[in-house]
Amino acid sequence: MGARLPAIESFPSLRAWQRKALVEYLRRRSDDFLAVATPGAGKTTFALRIAAELLADGTVEAVTVVAPTEHLKTQWSVAAARVGIQLDAAFRNADLHSSTDFHGAVVTYAQVGVAPQVHRRRTMTRRTLVILDEIHHAGDSRSWGDGVKAAFEPAVRRLMLTGTPFRSDDNPIPFVAYERGGDGLQRSRADSVYGYSDALNEGVVRPVIFLAYSGETRWRTSAGDELAARLGEPMTQDLIAQAWRTALDPAGDWMPQVLRAADARLQVLRAGGMSDAAGLVIASDQQAARAYARLIERVTGERAVVVLSDDQGASARIAAFALSDQRWMVAVRMVSEGVDIPRLAVGVYATSASTPLFFAQAIGRFVRARRPGETASVFLPSVPHLLGLASEMEAERDHVLGAPKRGDGLDDELLERAQRSEQASGELEKRFEALSATAELDQVIFDGASFGTAAQAGTPEEEEYLGLPGLLTADQVSVLLNKRQAEQLAAQRRRKADEPVPAPRAASAPLSAAERRVSLRRQLNALVAAHHHRTGLPHGKIHAELRRRCGGPPSAQATIEQLEERIATVQTL
């Protein structure tokens, strides 16, 4: 008899962007459609609504969903079943055909890459809609890209979804249209775009507050030399990578201090309106993940759920955690993308993976809004590259073919080689031995602006930021952070006024470079806040305009000279 057609009236009401994109899709009726929407915006609901429309009007007879991981297969199948679309998540290549009890199947990119002809035959047997979830994965390897193209060329319709339509390489993504710009480079062209900034303004996602921690790190090289460096200070690429890895060492003091601060933030959120708020630690490898779980139990007195990459029972553990009241989960890769745990509100970025793609997908785990006013807090190492990514959360990117690699003061190739998630513990540990690391709050990043100062862990200033109310709109976060910064500046001026006048011969100690940068960042933020109150422009847009006029990276990474130039420029806007 076969599976019943889904009832359109059973679908939940669509958000504004979903309605607009649906209308555009139905208007075009083209074979290929690329929808770009920030993580947490509701891409799955949008895609299933299109599937229901096409099944109902007879355009297609079957649906195939291609997902990045085994866990996401289950998640898609459950979500589809809720709206009357039956998808077989247990389908295997050896099955050749789906049971008539189902409208179609959910498979992985790896599954398609291994046997593209199996999926081509399935696609040719019935008129098929193919939903390619997180389509950028189709460029992960030549076999995956070629397999996806071979398998699904005969499809009647192809719907591509992604929250991050960019890659670090030049592998073209199958079925994605590219257009050549004035600079001669080809860029991916989306048919519908719904960015983080739009979603934030409409309350679809949470505002994210980044708390960056620096600290002193010490390690021993393979030659027996002991080196020390302050995390976040200007260094060579090699030293940045090694200081970063030293900070993340479970045996040092950096991770326990950061986990203690993150748990304090989590308790504030739970007491302030998010009673089921949960935390997630994203680790570089399985050994570190287990060690961090032991640290969490020592720091909090509660056990953490540990989820390793696609291990047996991982999907069940994630599902159980999502519905439980447990506070902490530790994972390596599989919760970095697509996994839906709406109560996640505090994150610890304890991985050395640093590509924009991985960072955006990881932060996407914390942004899904359930009710107005919820905020997310992410703790991360004070590393220039990560600070830049945190400052550019609202930037919309396209996949660019043939683009020159961005340096940003870092050798990306070296970092990717030295820090690749599952392999970093091999090559790098042979080159050095982590000795010690301490953690200090360096700065707070929100909406492209940097707040705070380098303060010892446990000081009143750190406690102020950890104690921010958990229920705040994006505008309220900006107002509160700027108010706190103004109060800190006023207190600093009062302290200076109360200091005894030095003896005539005593020269006042000049500010260090780090202290000058902190002071200039505060001054710049205060001026941006004043401009915001005069014009109503968002803080992030003002900072972006200053960067456009003056050049240079976000203020979290900017040099003293760049900050001084922006301070002079903002006063002329």
N, C-alpha and C positions, 0 to 999 in steps of 0.2 A: 504494500500500500504506500510505503514511503513516508517521509517526514512531512508534517503539516506546514503550510506556509505561515510565517510569523505575522501577527496582527500589528499593523502600524500603530493603532491606538494604544497598544500596550507599552509603547516606548515612553520613557521619562521625557519631560519637556526639555527642549534643547536650549543651550546658552546662545547668546546673540551671535558669537563667531561661528558656532556650529550651524545655526540657521542660515546665515549668510553664505557659508561655504557649501551647504547642501543645495541652496538655490543655484549657486554658480555651477555646481556639478551637474545638476539636472538640466540646467540651461545649455551647457556645452555638449553633454552626452559624448564626450571624446573617449578614445580608448584608454588614455593615460591621464592621471590627475595626481599631482603632488600637493599634499597638505602638510604644511609646516606649522606646528603648534607647540608651545613651550610645555615641558613636562608638567603634568598635573592639570592640563587644560581640558582633557576629555577627548583624546583622539580615538580611543576605543569605541565610545558611545557614538561618535560621529560616523566611524567606519561601519559599525553594525547597522545604523539607520540607513546608510546607503545600500548595504547588503539587503536589508528588508525591502526597500523600495524596488530594487532591481529584481528580487525574487518574486515580489507581488505582481509586477507588471509583465513578468515573463521574459524580461531582457536576458536573465541568466537562469540556469537550472541548478547551479552548484556554486559553492564558495570555498576557496582555499585561502587560509591565512598562513603566512610565513613569518615566524617569530625568531628572535635571536637565541633564546634558551629554552630548555625543557620546562622550566618552571613557568615561563610565559605562555607556553602551550596550554597548560592547565588553566592559567588565569584567563586566557581568551575563551576557552571552552565554557568556563563557568559564567563569564560575563555574557556570552552569546545565548546560553541556555535561559538566562533571566528574561530575555526579550523574545524567546520562542525560536531562536536559531540553534539547531543542534549541530555541533562541530565535534568530530572525532579526534580527541587529543592523543589517543592510543594508536593512531594509524602508523604502520611501519611500511617501509619500502617493499617488503616481501608480500604485503597484502594486495598490491596491484590496484584494487578498487575499494572505495569506501562502502560500508553497508548502507542499504537504502533507508535505514533508520535515521540517517544523518543527512543534513543539507550539504555537508562537505567535511573537510578535515583541517587540522592545524598541524603544521610541520615546522622544522627548523631549517635555517639556511644551510647548516651542515648536512642535513638529511637530503636536501635538494642537490647540493653539490656532489654528493656521493653517487646519486642515481638520477640525473636529470631526465633521462628518457622515460623512467617510470612516471614522473610527474607530468611530462609532456603528453603521454598517452592518456592519463587521467583528464588533463585539460582539454584534449581533443574529443574525448568521449561525450562530455556534456558542456553546454555553453557555460563558461565559468567566469566568475569574478575572482580575481586574485588580489588579496590585501597583503601588501608587503610592509610589515611593521618594522620601524626603524630601518628604513631602506638603505641607509649608509652602510649597513653591515654587508650588503651585497658586493661591496668593493673591498672587503677584508682580505680576500685572496682571489687569484685568477680563477681558480676552480669554482668558487662560490659565484662570482660574477658571471662567468660563462655558463654555469649551471642554471642560474636563475633566468638568464636570457633564453637559453635553449628550452627550458621547461615551460616558460609562460608566454612565449611569443604568440602561441595560438589562442590565448585567452581573449574573450570578448571584451572584458574590462579589466584594467589594472589600476588599483588605488594604492598610492605610495604614501606612507606616513613617516614622519620623523620629527623629533624635537630639536635635532641638531644636524642640519643638512650640510655639514662640512666635514672634511677629512684632512689628515695631515699629509696625504700623499696625492698623487695625480691619477689614481685609479678612477676612471669614470664609473658612475653608478648606473646600472642598467635601467632603461626606460625613463630616466630623468633627462629633461631637455636642458641644453646648455646654449647660452647666447654669448656672442663675442662683444665685449665692451669697447669703449674708446681707447683703452690701453692695450687692446689686442688680446686680452685674456678672456677665456671662456668661463662664465659663471652659471651655476645651476639656476633654473627659473622655476619658482613655485607658483602654483595656481591659487593657493590660499595661504596666507601667512597670519599667524596670531602669536606675537612675541610676548616675552616675559613682562615687558613694560606695559603693554595693553592689558594683559591678564592681571597685573598688579593694580592698575587703575580701576579695574572692574571688580576687584575683590575675589577673583577666581583663584589666585595663588597668594601665598603668604609673603610678606616682606622678610628678607633674610638679613640677619645681623651677623657679620663675620667678626670673630674675636681672634686676632693673630697674636701668637705667643713667640717671643724670642727667647734668649737665654745663652749662657756660656756652654760651649761644647768642647770636649777633649777626646782625642783619639790617637791611636798609635799606627803608624804606617808599616808596610811590609818590611821596610828597612830598619825598623825599630825606633824611628823618630816619633816623639810625641808632639802633636800639634793642638792648638787651641784656637777657637774662633767664636765670635758672637753671631748666633743665627740671625740672619737678616741684614748684617753689615755687608758692604761691597766686598766681594771676593772673586777669585777665579772660578770658572765653571766646576773644576774638579773639587775645589774646597767647598763650594755650595752643596754639591752632591753628597760629600762626605759629612759635612756638618748636619745636613738634613737627615741622613741616615742615622747619625749618632743620636740626634734628638729623638728619633722614633724607636731607639733601642729599648725594649721592655725592661732591661736591667738598670737603666739610668733613672734619674729623678724627673726628667721632662714629662714623660707620659703619665706617671702617677699624679703629678701636680695638675696637668691639664685635665685628666680624667676626674680629679677631685673638683676642679672648677666647673667642668661640664655637668657633673652630677648635681652640683649646687644650683646651676642654672635650671636643670631639669626639675628640681624640687620647687623652685620658684614658680615655674610654669604650671606644675601640678597643683600648687596651692592657690594659683591666681586665675583659675578658670579653665585650665586644660587638665582635668583630673586624671586622664588616661595617657598623658604625654609620654613618649618613649624616646630613647636615645639609640643611635647607631654609630658604631666605630667601624670605619672602612680601613682594613689592614692591607699590607702589601702582599703577604703570603700566609700560608696556613700555619706555619710555626709561630709567626707574630700574632696571628688571630687568637690562637690558644693562649699565648702568654698574656695578651691584653685581657682576655676573659678572666684569667686568674687575678690580674691587677684590679679589675672591676669588683670582683668578689671581695678582695682585700680592702678596697677603698670604700665600698658601699655596704658591704655585708650581705649583698644579694648576688645570686648567680646570674650570669649573662647567657643568653642563647647564642650558640656558635653555629654559623652556617658557612660551610665551605663550598667551593665551586662545584655545583651540580653533583654533590655527593648524595648517596641514597637517603631518602627521607627529607631532603632539604626543603622541598616544596611544602611538605606537611608541617615542618618546623616553622617556616615563614608564615603559613596560614594560621597556625596555632598562636604564634607571637602576635600577629595582627589583631586577633580577637581577645588576647589575654590582657592582664594588667601588669605584666613583667616590664621592668624599666629599661633593660639594656639588651641590645643584640650586637654581636661582632660578626663581620662578614668579610670575605675577600672580594669576589667580583660579582656574584650573582645578584646582589641587591643594588648594584650601581646603575641598573637601567631597567626601566619598565615595571619593576615590582611595586605593587600598590599596598603600602602600609600607611594609611592617612594619619595615624596618630604619631608618626615620627616627627619630632619637633626640635631635637638637639642632635647635632652630628659632630663627630671628631674625625677630621680628615687625616688619618694616620697612615697614609700610603705615599709612596714616592712616585706614583703615576702622575704625570703632569700635562698631558695633552689637553687642549681646550675641550675636545670631545668627551674625554673621560670625566673631566672636572664638571662640565655642564650636566652630564647625566647623573653623576654622583649627587650634586646639589639638588637635582630634580627630585630626589627621594624625599626631600623635606618641605617642599613648597606647596603641596596639595592642601588647599583651604577647605575646611568643613563648616566653619561658622565665622562670622565677621570678627576681625580683631586678632585672630591667631597670628603669632609670629614664629619664625624659626631662627635658631642660633646655631652657627657652625664654627667650631674651633679648628684652627689650622696653624701650621708652622709659619713663622714670619719669613717666608722665602719670596724674593722679588717676583718670580714668575707666578706664584700662586696669588700674591697680593694683586698683581695685574689682572688675573682672571676674576678674582673676587670683585674688583672695581668695575669690571666690564660685564657684569651679569646681564645687563639690559641690552648689550650689543647684539644686533642681528647679523648673522654670518651666512654667507653662501659658500658652496663648494667651488673653489677656483682651480682650474686646471692650468698648470704651467706657471703658477705664481712663485716668485722668489721666496725662499724661506725667511721668516722673520727672525732676527737675532734677538732683539730686546735685551742686549747685553748678555745673553746666554747662548751657549752652543746647544741648540735644540737636539741636534743629532747625538751629542755626548750625553745629554740628560736622558734622552729616550733610551739610549743603550745602557746607561748606568742604572737607570731607575725602572726599567720595565717591570711591571707589577710582579709577575710570578717568578721572574728570573733574577731580580736585583740582588737577592740574598746570596747568589752564587759568586758572580764576578767581583762585586764590590767588597764583600767580606774578606776575600782573599787579599785585597789591597790594604785593608786597615782593620783595626780592632777598636770598637767603641769603648771609651773609658768612663766618661761621665757627661751628664747634661743637666742643666737646671732650666726651669721655665719661668718667664716673666711676661705679664701682659704688655704687649708692645703698642698695639693700636686696634681700634674698632673701625670696621669699614661698613658703610651703608650708603646706598644710592650714589656710588662713585666717590664719596668723600671719606676722609680718614679722620678719626677722632681718637683722643686719648694720648697717653704718654707711656714711656717705658717705666713701668712700676713693678716693684717687687711683688711676687705672688702673695696674696693674703692681705695686701694693704687696702685702706678704705676705698681708693679709687677703683681697684679691681672689683671690690665688693659692690660698688655702685653700679657698674656695668652688668655684673652677674645678677643684680637685683632689679633690673629693668622689668616693668610690668609685662606679663605674658600676653595680655589682650590689648593690642594697639594697632591702629591703622598705619599705613605707610607714612602718611603726613604726620601723625602723632609721634612716630619713631623719630622722624627728622627734627621735629620741634623739640622733643625731649633731649635728643643728643646734642643739639645746638645749645639748648638751655644749660645742660650739664657742662658743656665746654666753656660757655660764657662765665658760669659760676667758678669753674676752675681757674680761668684767666683772672677773674676778680680776686680770688683767694691768693693767687700767685702775686698779684700787684700789692695786696695788703701785706703779705709776708715780706716783700721787698721794702715796703714803706716802714715796717716795724723793725727792720734789721738795724743794728747800731751802725753809725757812720764809721767807715774804716779810717784808721790812722792815715795821715797825709801820705806817708811813704808806702803804705801797703797797696799794691796793685790788685784790683779786683780780678778774680780768676775768670778768664774768658769762657764762654759757653763752648762745650764740645760740639763737634759736628752733629752728633745725634740729638743733642739738646736743641740746637738751632733748627734742625729739621722739624722737630716736634713743635717748637714755638711757631715756626712759619706755617705749618699745616693748620694749627689752631687759628692763627690770624687769617689765613685764607678761608677757612670754613666759616669764620665769623662774618667776613665780608660777603661771602656767597649767601649766607643766611639773610644778611641785611638786604642784598639785592633781590632775594626771593620775596621778602616782605614788601618791597617796593613794587615789584613787577608781577608777582604771582607765578613766575616760571619755576618749575621743579628744580631742586638742587642739582640733580644729575644732569639736566640739560645745561645748566649754567657751567658746571665743571666741564662738560663736553665742549661747549663753545670756547672756553678758555684753552682747552687742549688744542682745539682746531686753530685758534689764533696764535698760540705760543709754541705749539708742538710739544713733544715729550710724552711720557707715560702718565698713567693716573697718579693722583697726588700721593697715594700710598707708596709709590716708587720714586717719585720725582726728586731731583737733586735740589740743593739749596738754591742754586741759580735759577732753576726752572720755577720753583715756588715763588721766589722774589719777583720774577717776571709776571707771573699770574696775579700776584697781589697788586702789582702796579696796573695791570690790564683791567682787572675786575672793577677798579675804581673809576675807569673811563667808560664802562658799559652804560 
